[in-house]
């Protein structure tokens, strides 16, 4: 039986394995980029999960507050989301150029054309 307290970690592992499987197995370049995005979301989720303190509040000094949550993981994830979107857009632009040059986005067909 899965402990409810570890639910986020199980979701992270499942998403990570789905993304990794998609990147390794699928020959389609767009599907590979989707797999990378799924993998990236799992990393975001694990950082956000680690950054949450049970019973913690925002790090603003106040009376009666004993536990504070660290805002750094959340800030880092916001930056990583922006970088991830930019990287994905560059990857999609490269796929468009590959489609124009090779008339396909299947990795196997591209490698065959390069071997000729």
Secondary structure, 3 states (H helix, E strand, C coil): CCCHHHHHHHHHHHHHHHHHHHHHHCCEHHHHHHHHHHHHHHHHHHHHHHHCCCCCECCCCCCCCCCECCCHHHHHHHHHHHHHHHHHHHHHHHHHHHHHHHCCCEHHHHHHHHHC
